[in-house]
Amino acid sequence: MVTVNHNYLKLPGSYLFSTIGKKVKAYQAEHTDARIISLGIGDVTQPLVPAIIDSLHKAVEEMAHAETFRGYAPDLGYDFLRNAIAKNDYQDRGCQICADEIFVSDGAKSDSGNIQEIFGLDNKVAVCDPVYPVYVDTNVMAGRTGFYNTQRENFDGVIYMPCREENGFLPELPEEVPDLIYLCFPNNPTGGAITKEGLQQWVDYANKNGCVIIYDAAYEAYISEENVPHTIYECEGARTCAIELRSFSKNAGFTGVRLGFTVIPKELVRDGVALHDLWARRHGTKFNGAPYIVQRAGEAVYSTEGKAQLKEQVGYYMRNAKTIRESLANAGFSVSGGVNAPYIWLKTPGKMTSWEFFDYLLEKANVVGTPGSGFGAQGEGYFRLTAFGTYENTLEAISRIEKEVSL
Ligand SMILES: *Cc1c(COP(=O)(O)O)cnc(C)c1O
């Protein structure tokens, strides 16, 4: 008799963004002339920059001729891309990461979901609350957690690290020592960033206690302040305790193109085994390489023109972030984020729950955001707006909120 993976049945309800989608669709059906603006889902809107498009065109043309055609890519990534990543993202920042410690993939969502596979099922997981849901859900699917606790609105057997206003939206070192610690900075959903000294404390804690930090740096390109680390390998000792996940989605608009990478230093050993070798084994068995043309597009991200064009693109989104943050603060909202990340985290006015504020904002201003409670119990009473819209839509959405939402 076939049985299913019962761990999947522990997952509650529908996925956050499908619930939002249904609510918006229902509202639009009843209000056909409403022009709804979404500052909700974390998808980019600006087209790929010319340097990347040129590189894609060239690579496509190579595929048209027998002499330059490419079949299966190397499992772990083409050298031209791994070298560009190692040099630009790490060595130029003074971090000793080599090309063969970089594993190219189709994105950070897959990597952040798959990385747990190389760890035993008895590992205890710690996550921030609120959190990017992939870290928790994939550990639930694997059977590394207990059941969903409807009262606490989270899973038994997981260490949740609250990120609230009181602690500057940053997690505190957990009293109960976990095995795996997921950290994401700059953060989705709160938009918060950690200082280099702050992150060093986590690295020291992990080395002291034998933990592994899984560090998601998908928003690294949005860092604007001096003392905020671009990679965890800026911290001393990170090579013996940290895995880093990176994506081309947010810095270069690859959400539909698909490219990312994972860094595992060779010194990172647990249970007598180099995690680098386990991940190489896993990657080689289950993944057949990111597409050649996409890896060429990724290489262009590091070209002189690519860098200049992407700096401008990130600047475009960060102008939105500044507009949202400053306008809402002036209107009396309590806001954070938006300085080193394309997310603004606002406290819902009055005593509204996150979903009440969602409905209220949709109705009054025809603006869609993301309820903070969708990212975890501690996100209740908060709301996420993204800077990924067009500038025009962002201005329009903000002016509607200023006009229609009374505090
Ligand atoms: C968007 C995002 C990613 C990137 O996912 P891709 O699969 O590379 O598109 C990773 N982590 C977080 C926290 C994100 O918000």
The ligand as a MOL file (V3000), in Angstrom:
LIG
                    3D

  0  0  0     0  0            999 V3000
M  V30 BEGIN CTAB
M  V30 COUNTS 15 15 0 0 0
M  V30 BEGIN ATOM
M  V30 1 C 13.7930 36.3590 -2.9520 0
M  V30 2 C 14.4950 35.5970 -1.9140 0
M  V30 3 C 15.4080 34.6190 -2.2540 0
M  V30 4 C 15.7650 34.3680 -3.6900 0
M  V30 5 O 15.1140 33.3280 -4.2590 0
M  V30 6 P 15.4550 32.8590 -5.7330 0
M  V30 7 O 15.0140 31.4440 -5.7010 0
M  V30 8 O 16.9200 32.9820 -5.9530 0
M  V30 9 O 14.6530 33.7030 -6.6600 0
M  V30 10 C 16.0650 33.9430 -1.2470 0
M  V30 11 N 15.8510 34.2280 0.0400 0
M  V30 12 C 14.9960 35.1850 0.4090 0
M  V30 13 C 14.8400 35.5000 1.8430 0
M  V30 14 C 14.2840 35.8880 -0.5560 0
M  V30 15 O 13.4390 36.8310 -0.1820 0
M  V30 END ATOM
M  V30 BEGIN BOND
M  V30 1 1 1 2
M  V30 2 1 2 3
M  V30 3 2 2 14
M  V30 4 1 3 4
M  V30 5 2 3 10
M  V30 6 1 4 5
M  V30 7 1 5 6
M  V30 8 2 6 7
M  V30 9 1 6 8
M  V30 10 1 6 9
M  V30 11 1 10 11
M  V30 12 2 11 12
M  V30 13 1 12 13
M  V30 14 1 12 14
M  V30 15 1 14 15
M  V30 END BOND
M  V30 END CTAB
M  END
